[in-house]
Amino acid sequence: MNISKSNYCIILAGGRGKRLWPSSRMERPKQFLDFFGTGRTQLQDTFCRMTSIVPKENIYVCTCKEYEHWVHEQLPELQDGCLMIEPINRNTAGSVAWAMLNIQKRDENASIVIVPSDQYITGEDAFKRNVIDGLDLVGQKDMVLVMGIKPTRPEPGYGYIQMGSNGEFDHVYRIQSFVEKPEREFAQIFMDSGEFLWNTGLILSNANHLRHCLRDLFLELFAPGMCENHNYTIDQVIGYIERNYASLPNVAIDQGLLQQGNQVYVMQVDFGWADMGTWHSIYEFMSHGTDDNVVLDSEVMMDDCKGNIIKLPKGHIGIINGLEGYIVAEEGDVLLICKKSDSSSLIRKYVNEVGIRYGEEFI
């Protein structure tokens, strides 16, 4: 497959990753970690994966000021001008708009894929084929295209996209509805219906259409009057966003587009995918060892243990007896031992309490 010079990528790498605490810490969140012991971090994996689809010089990375040094250290090949440093964390709508306008300044005909930096992907050939097909599609038609995966379990930590009518393209459907992180009972109903796909967070569009969608959905991203007055240049709009970044809406790009946008479609794709969002989702996706335990790049001796997920630092040895259904995660000066079934709410609670009682250096 030839790589089109009009294909561009925006990698989102500014998240804090608190749901994977304590392995993911504020000073070095999950996207900058070699979580699985492969020799590459999640960000490096994502960048490398996208270089087979998008010219290297067309890959942009969005992150915040405190993580700038991690991106420079881990991606020395990132081209000058392609690192977008958010002055303040305002979720992903603002950073995508900022990067998209810089891309449009270079190429009016750009086809763009927006990619989270913290996903676990298997089936690289299928991923490449699906994304290239999607980029070709949005290059032909003004649309927002989201990539969706058929659910394999009732995972409450994911977003669910309801497929509507099938359009003119194979495996592409209008989006009927979108539900973010439903209760487990509803996730089970969605999965059993066969009408829903998991939202992978991969979003594709062409630059012109994406700009119009962002303008319509998030008027605060543009100065008053810029939306209607075509005499404003892209440089002027970029300058406005940079000067007023702190006042931009704190909105996730995928939720905004999926819940409000028109001409929004989902493509059912067939690569392997897991969101690195929670310990439970990683446990469900990874291969299970003896007694359904998952050990992530760690040295562990276990006896009478079942259904646990273990992540320890290099050079540490864990000896565990009689534990079932737990997370055991250690990083630096924090050790977490927590029930896996309630981990999302418990970790949120503990992160808040630890920050208040002991200080943010432990978060």
Helices and strands as residue ranges (DSSP letters): E 7-12, G 18-20, G 30-32, H 42-50, G 56-58, E 59-64, G 65-67, H 68-74, E 83-86, H 91-106, E 111-116, E 119-122, H 124-140, E 144-149, E 159-166, E 172-180, H 184-193, E 196-206, H 207-217, G 219-221, H 234-243, G 245-247, H 253-260, E 264-268, E 272-275, H 279-285, G 290-292, E 294-295, E 299-303, E 309-311, E 317-321, E 326-331, E 334-339, H 343-358, G 360-362
